[in-house]
């Protein structure tokens, strides 16, 4: 097995951290932002980011029950709001691109719950967490491990 680097350029860290903070701020809903980041991290099997964003979601006031059921949000009845469900559906579509890319119906559903700026910030948030996931998973950074 090859040795993987734990190094990550500080300029990259700074730029991605700035993008993440701007997307969260623009979304204007810190709990939803954390749910989106947890869901993408679940799909990407990124233990480092899951650990970080589950803790952040709890700190923002999210309930342990909703976090535990996030992987099954579509089957969780009204535990998640329509707005949250639309954001989670878009998160999944952008994270797991298929031959249909992001289906028009999923995009339209999200656009019905977010104004243009909110939708742009949501998409940016999904893009940046997917990038973080790939940086951590490819280097096999464990929860609490050296991220950079």
Secondary structure, DSSP 4 states (H G I P E B T S, - for coil): -PPPP----HHHHHHHHHHHHHHHHHHT-HHHHHHHHHHHHHHTT-HHHHHHHHHHHHHTT--HHHHHHGGGGGGSGGGS-HHHHHHHHHHHHHHS--TT-S-HHHHHHHHTTS-HHHHHHHHHHHHHHHHHHHHHHHTTPPTTS---
